[in-house]
Amino acid sequence: MYRSILLPTDGSEAAEAGVREGLRLAQALKAKVAFLYALEPLGPRLLLGPETLPYYRELLEDLRQTGLAALDRATRLAEEMGVPFEAHLLEGLAAEVILREAEKHDLLVLGTHGRTGLDRLLLGSVAREVAHRSPKPVLLVPYRRV
């Protein structure tokens, strides 16, 4: 069965719904979890770099702090639930980082924003890409704002 579960998060409400579901599953299965936050590079996506944006380094540090805060929320919840965990902040494109880390685990649990139309076209879908390319089982947790 599943002994090690990868729980990626981007700190959003949708991702945190996936984290909560993954932790409930891990608790029931007596599995351990690994939280993952992918710090995506800004340059290629926004054509920005230290030479084109004066506060580029500050922006990167803000994004790193956002990732650390997301991991902190996830680890506190795991501690409350008594689920053993590890947490990683890794740099790279989110889907690629998740797929690389998936090799070390039995199951991935991801929250999905449920974007459609133009939003999905412009923002992409990490969960969809991971689900299609993952060599491991993937549990997608839909998020619906109420």
N, C-alpha and C positions, 0 to 999 in steps of 0.2 A: 504494500500500500504506500501511501505518501508519507515519507519520513522527513522530508525537507521541502519547504514551500518558499518560493521566491515571491515577494510582495513589492513590486515597484510602486513608487509614489512620485507625483509631481507636486504634492501639497494641496491639490484642488479638492473640493468636496467630493467629486466623482472618484478620484483616486483613493481618498480616505474611506469611502464606502467599500472599495475593494479591499483595503487594508483590514477594515473591521470584519468583513466576511472571511477573509483569509485567516485572520486570527481565531475566529470562532471555529473554523475547520481544523486548524492546527491544534487548538485546545481539545477538540473532540478526538482527534487522531493521536494525540500526544506527540505531535511533530514539532520540529524546530522551524523557525522562519528566518529569512534573510530579507531585510528591507533594502531597497535600492533607490537612490535618487541619481538620475543622469543629468549632469551639468553639460548642457549642449553648448557647442562653440557658437559664438555670435557672428564671427567674421563672414563665413560663407553664406549664411542665411540673410544677413542684413548688409553685406558688403561694408562692414565696419571693422576697424582695427585701431590699435593705439595711435597710428599716424593720422587717422581720419576723424576720430572722436576724442576730444580732450579728456573726457571722463570715462573712457573705456574700462580702465582698470577698476575704477570705483563701481561701475556697472557690473563687472564680473564678480567683484566681491559681494555686492548686493545679492546677486543670483546664488552665489555660494552660501550666503547666510540664509536665504530662503530655503535652499536644500537642506541645510543643517536643521532648520526649524521644523521642516516636514519630517525629517528622520527623528527628531526629538519627540514630536507628537506621537509618532508610530511606536517608538520604543517605550514611552511612558504607558501607552495602552497595553503593550505586550507585558510589561512588568505587572500592571494591575491584573491582567488575566493569568499570570503565571506561565506564560509561553516563552520558552528559551529563544533567544534571538541574536542576530548580528546585524550590523547596519553598515552600509557602504555608500559613499558619495563618489561616483566615478565620472570622468569626463568623456564625452563623445555623444554621437547621435543617439537619442533615446532608444529607438528600436534596436539598433546595433548593440548597444551596451546591454540591454535586457536579454537579447538573444545569446550573447556571449556568456552572460552569467547564468542563463537557463541551463546550460550544460551541466552545472554543478548541483542541480535540484531535480526533484521528482515531478513538481507541479508548479505552474505559474498562476497567480490569481491577480487579475488586473481589473480595476474599475474602468468603465468606459463612459465618456461624455455623451455618447449617443448623438453626435453631430451629424447633420444631414446637409445636403445641398451645397451651397457656396461655402459655408463654414467648414465642411469636411474637405472641400477642394482646396481652400486656402490654408487651413490649419493642419490638414492631414489627420490620420488616425494611427497613432502608435499602437493602440490595442489591436486594431485590424491587421496591421502589418505583422505584429508579433504572432497573432493567432494563425495567420496564413503561413508563416515561415518557421514556427517553432518545432523543434524535434521532440519536444515534451508536451504533455497535455496542458491546455490553457483553460482556465475558468474565467469567463468574462462576467463582471458584475455590472449590470446596467444601472445608471444613475438617473433618477428622475427628480427634478426639483419639484417640491410640493408646495 
